[in-house]
Amino acid sequence: MTTQAHSVEPGLISTGEAQTVSSGRPLVFTAAQSQGVAGKPRRFDEVDFSKGALVLTMVLYHWMNYFVQGHEDGYRYLRFLTPSFIFLAGFVISYVYRPRLADGKRKVFLRLVTRGLKLLALVFVLNAGILLMRAPFGESQLIDVPGMGAALLSGTGRISFSILVPIAYLMILSAMVLVASSAVERSIHFTAAVIVIASFSAEILGVGFGYGELVGMGMVGLSMGCLPVETIMRLLRSWVPLLALYAAYLAALTVWHAILPLQLIGTVLSVGVLLKCGSLGGTAMRWKRALLLLGQYSLVAYIAQIFILQALRAVDRIVFPRHDLGILALIAAAVLTICFTYLLHGLRQRFTAFNRAYGLVFG
């Protein structure tokens, strides 16, 4: 069954409500969408842009893992990537769901907990699928079931799509904290401070804290999401202090590597730079529309780009054993990931059954 146009909500974490786009036409964001509607936050395009840019940076990161050897020092400058993604997840949770508390705390709580559990189930299914696919090739030892359980619960085992696990826990914790914030005004900020301090303490003592560090980054994002959008963008109005602080962060990172306090500072600054970039220009530019759509489907795009890069690595080994795809693989992965999001969005627009199935998993 098909439909000409209907509302679709991109995924588990999105900065706005459902949007309507005519079938077969490019995605365009209107002024009305930017302003929002009564009782709902406006679409924060700068956040969608930032998440889209982070997805492309993830493509670069995983491409380096698969196709580039001997550049381990360069990874320290990409350490902001995972914390920034989770920071933005926390920010969006606060931005989207905190205003909804007035409509019913129970509904917000169940919504976030359900989405968190869906993510954990999705990680389990994806890794079980990888385990089954690798078994005939004798590679099943790379991801074992006990290790999968340990990774899901404590972060001590190996697991694919691991970034989704702290996001899932962040959703579940955020559900409790947001509901508590209606009774205790500063419970969001207090919880964020406690987890960050515990993370710092664990690093100093050399004690493993599992996903605590990343959940703490997300809680900082949840806390900062309480700020009005206008205040955030006003803080980012000038490039000079932002770039000066970022240069100082890079210099400190070169000296001290990615210690946790520096990671937190780098995460906030990196997100600030991305938000500032997202505020430049309009949405009429095709490349920016592509990044916005990529950001709206960031979690699905994150999953897709890993499969795309693994497929390209297999092609590189089997079809071109004497040649290295190198930079061509990076370009192909980035283009295919963007094309995937357009295809996904188009299928949801056209097929009601597909849209419902998508909503069952990611909605």
N, C-alpha and C positions, 0 to 999 in steps of 0.2 A: 504494500500500500504506500502511495506517495502523497506528498503534499507540496503545495507551491511555496509556502513560507510558514514557519512556526518558530516559537521561541525556543532557544537552546541555551543551557547554562554550561559553560565550557568544562568544568571539572570540580574536583574536590575542594580546591582552593582557588577562588576567583574573586576579583575586586568589585563585583557588582552583581546585579540580578540578571535574569535571563534577558537576552537581546534578540531582536527580530531582524533578520537579514533576508532580503529577497533571494530566492533560489536562482543560482546562475550569475549573480552579480558579485563584484568584489566587496570585501568587508569595509564598511565606512562607518566611522563613529560620528554621530551628530552632536550638535551643541546641547540638545535636550538630554542625551545620554550623559554628557559630561556634567550637566547640572544636577542630574538625579531627579527622582520623583518624591512625592511627599512620603515621609517616614522612612526613606531608604537612602543610603549613602550614594553620592555620585560615583560614577565609574572613575577610578583613579588610574588614568592611562599611563602615568609615569611608572606605576608599580608594574603594570603589564609589560611595559617596555623593558623595565629592569629584569623581570623574570625571563623575558625572551632573550635578552643579552646574556643572562646567566646560562641558559640552555645552550646557546652557541659556544660559550666558554667551556661548558661541560663537554661539548663535542671536541674541542681542542684538547682538553685534559685527557679524555679517553683515547683520542687519536695518538697522543704522545705515548700512552701506555701500550698501545697495540703496534705502533709503527716507528717509534723513535726510541733509540737506545743511547744511554750515556749522557743524559741531560738531567740527572737527578736534582741538581742544584736549582734548576728552573722551577721545580714543583713548589718550592717554598713560596713563590710569588703567586701561586694559584691556590694557596691554602685558604684564602678568603671565600672560595667558591661554595663549598658545602655549607659553612656557617651562614653565608649571605642568603642562600636559598631558604634555609630554615628560619632565619631572621625575618625574611619577607613573608614566610608562611604565618609566623606569629603575628606580624603586623596586619596581614589581611584578615586573620581570624578576629582580631580586635576591631578592625575597621568595619567588617561586615556584620559580625554577630553581636557586638556590644550594644548597638542601637536596637537590636531585636529583643533584648531582655525585657523591654516594656511590653512586648506582645506575649510574653510567656516564658519564664525561666526554664520550665520543664521542656518545652519544645527546643530551645537552644541547646540544653544539656543533651537531650537524646540525639539531636542532629549531629553534634560534634562527636559524641561517643560512637555513634553508628559509623560515621565517616572514618574515624580512627581505626575501628575494628575492621572495616572494609579494607583499609590500606594494609593492615597486618595480614589479613587473609590473602590479599593480592600478592604480597611479597612471598608468602608461603607457596602459593600456587605457581608463581613464576619460577621460583627456585626448584620446586618439585619437577616442573616441566624441563628445566635445564638439566636436572639430575637424570631424568629419563632419556633425554636426547643424547647425553654424553655417555651413558652406560654402554651402548654398543661399541663405542670407540675406546673403552677402557679408561675413561677419564672421570668416572663417577666419584673417585676419591677426592676430587677437587672441592666438591660440595657434598658433604655427608649429612644425613638426617640429624644425628646428634649435634653436629656443628651448626646446622640450620636452627635448631631449637635454642642453642646457646646464643647464637647471634641475635635471634629475635628477642630473647629475654634479657640478655646482659651485654650484648655487643662484643663478646669475647671470641666468637667463632667467625668463620668466613661465610660470607653471603653476598649474593648479587643484589643490586638495587637497594643497597643498605641505607641510602639517604632517606628512603621512604619510611623506615622504621622509626627514627626519632620524630619525623613529622607526625606519624600516627600517635605516638605517645604524647606529643605536644598537643594534638587535638583533644585527646582524652583529658589531659591535665588542664587544658584551657577551659574545657567544659565545666570542671569543678571550680576553677578560679573565677571565671566569669560570673557564675551563679553566686559565689561567695561575695563578689564585689558589689552586688546589689545590697548586701547587708553591711559589709565592711569596706568602706570606700577605697582604701589603698591596698587591698589585698593583692591586686595584680602586681603592683610595684614591689610589695614586700616579698611575694613569692619569687619574683625574678631575682631580687637581691639575694635571697637565701640560696637559691640554686647556683648563682654565679659565684658567691663566696665559697660554697661547698666545693665547686669545681676548682677554684683557685687553691683551696686548701688541699684537695686531693692531689693536685699537680705538685705542690710543694712537698707533700709527704710521700710522693711516688706511689700513691694508691690508685688503682684503676677505678674510674667512675662511670664506666660503660657509656651509655648514651646521655649521661647527665650533662656533659659539656655542651652538646649540641641542643639538647632540650633547653638548657639555660640560655643559649643564643636566641632560641625561639621565644622564650619568655621575655627577653629584653625587647624583642620585636613586638610582642603583645603589649608590653608596657608603653613603648613609644607610639603604638597605634592609638593610644588614648589622646594623643595630641591632635588638635585640629589640623586638617590638611593645609590650610592657609599658613599656619605657624611653621609647619615643616618646610614648605616651599619658600617662606620668607627667610628661614635660616640658611637656605641654599641659594639665595638670590645672587651671590657674588662668587665667581670662579676663583678669585685670588686666594682667599683664606682656605678654601676647600682644597685646591691643588697644593698649596703650601703644606697643609697638614698631611695630605696624602704622600707628598715627597718625603716628609719627615718620617712617616710610617714606613715607607719603602727602605729608607736608610736604616732605621732601627731593625727592620726585618732582616736586612743583610748582615747586621752585626749579631743580633740575638736569636735569629731564627724565629720559628712560629710558637713562642711561648704564649700561654693562654691569654694573659692580659693584652698582649699585642694582637692576638687573633680577634679579640672583642673590639678593640679600637679599629683594626683593619676592616672588620665586617661592617661597622657603622659607617666608616669613611667610604668604603667601596659602594655600599648601597646609596650613600649620599651622592657620589659621583654619577652613578647610574640614573638616579632620580633626576639629577640636574640635566643629564644628557637627554632623558626622556621628555623633559619640559621644553626642549628646543624644537622649533618648527611645528608644523601642523601634522595632521594625520593623512593628508592628501598624498604624501610621498609613498610610493609602492613599498620601498624597503622598510619604512617605518610601520606600515600596516602589517607587513609580514612579521615583524618583531612583536607587534601587539598581539596578533593571533597566536604566535608561538608562546608568548607569555601567558595567554589565557588558557592554553592547553599544556602548561609547563610540565606537569607531572607525567602526562601521557607522552609528551615529546621527549622527556628524560628517558622513559622506558624505551621508546622507539629508537632513539639515537644509539643506545647500547646494542640493540639487535642489528641496526644498520651497520655499525662499525665492525661487529663480529662477522657479519656477512661479507663485508669488504675485505676483512683480514683473510677469510676463507678463500675468497676469489684470488687474493694476492698470492696465497700459498699454493693453490691448486692450478690456477690458470697462468699465473706469471711467476713461476718458482725462481726464475733467474733475474727477475726485476722487482724493484720495490715501488709500489704505487706512490708512496710518500705523500707529497702535498696534494696530489690528485685525489687521494683517499679522503683527506680533510675537506676539500672542496665538495666532493661528492656526498660526504656524510652531512655536511651543513645544508646543501641544497635538498637532499632527499628528506631530511628531517623537516624542513620548512614545507616541502611538497606534501609530506604526510599529514601535517596539521591542516593544510587546505583541503586535502582529500577527506579527512575525518570530519571537518566542519561541513563540507558539502554533503557527505553521506547523511549526516544528522539532519541537515536541512531537508533532504529529499525523501528519506525513508523514515517513516514514523516508528516502525518496528526496530530499526537500527538505533534510533535516538532513545527509545525506551530501554533497549539493552545496554546502551552506553550509560544511561542514568542509573540503571540497576547496579552497575559496577562502580562508577565514579561519582554519581550524584548524591 
